[in-house]
Amino acid sequence: MFENSFTMQTIEIMRRGLDAAALRHEVIADNLANIDTPDFKKSYVTFEDELKFALSRPPKPSFVARQTDPRHLVFDEPGPSVEDVKSRVLRQTDTIYRKDGNNVDIDIEMTELAKNTIQYDVLSRQISTSFQRILDTIRSLRSA
Amino acid sequence: MSIFSSMDVSASGLTAQRLRMDVISNNIANVDTTRTPEGGPYRRQRVIFEARGYEPVFSLPLKGRLLDALSGVDARPGNGVRVSKIDKDSSAPKLVYNPGHPDANEQGYVLMPNISIVTEMVDMISASRSYEANVTAVSAAKELLASALRIGSGGR
């Protein structure tokens, strides 16, 4: 009865954002450990852009074209569903930063590390606030 | 894989950079060493780094992950770094004219180690900076874990 409420769905999305940030930290740590390894190519994590795209397109189009034949055009392609969005680790293979083939840029990685740490903190605080709101609602009902 | 294991990954970076510093220090200390047990002047040493748990993109099809290779998807973070060996630099020793030196040859030249202090100092600065970057990564991991532990305790 509770699991499909708007708040719980929002918390679920934020939790997946937390998972993505945790994965991103693992990847940044590996990039930094290998900052001087010859021929090492850095990895990065994608999640937020795909989530933004999934949230911007409704899974069911609001205005459906009538198709009597599979070759008829549709008006609006349905977007990916939010549940299907996954965080992925991708390897950046097409750049070289140094002569030894390594492409880890310390400034980029350190900046990403700082951003990611803040993002993790923000998401965990938002989740806490959402839970707190539920608890406040329950408490206010109890004292009524 | 977890934030805890990312601390091990960062630790491997710390160990590798520290070993690199030790090798650099050894090179600097031996910049004038003309006699070694194996004969000849001291030869410059350097560390060879190797990534652990690293799958080169061209190995993915061999593991049955052709689509991963084509789309650039790696799917797994690596496992840090290790020093695979400590190599001896194979470039020739320097010839320095110093007829008074006990190790001078008949022409008065001494074979000196192939070490440039400037190169070693620059390497040392790089190792030091990389070490600090890994320290920052460990601190960030601790911050992430602290944030996670605060979930549900009132948002503060």
Interface residues (C-beta under 8 A of the other chain):
Chain A: L18 A21 A22 L23 H25 E26 V27 I28 A29 D30 L32 A33 N34 I35 D36 T37 P38 F40 K41 S43 R88 V89 L90 R91 T93 I106 E109 M110 L113 A114 N116 T117 Y120 D121 S124 R125 I127 S128 T129 F131 Q132
Chain B: M1 S2 I3 S5 S6 M7 V9 S10 S12 G13 A16 Q17 R20 F49 E50 A51 Y54 V57 G72 V73 D74 A75 R76 P77 G78 N79 G80 V81 S126 A127 R129 S130 A133 N134 T136 A137 A140 A141 E143 L144 S147 A148 R150 I151 G152 S153 G154 G155 R156
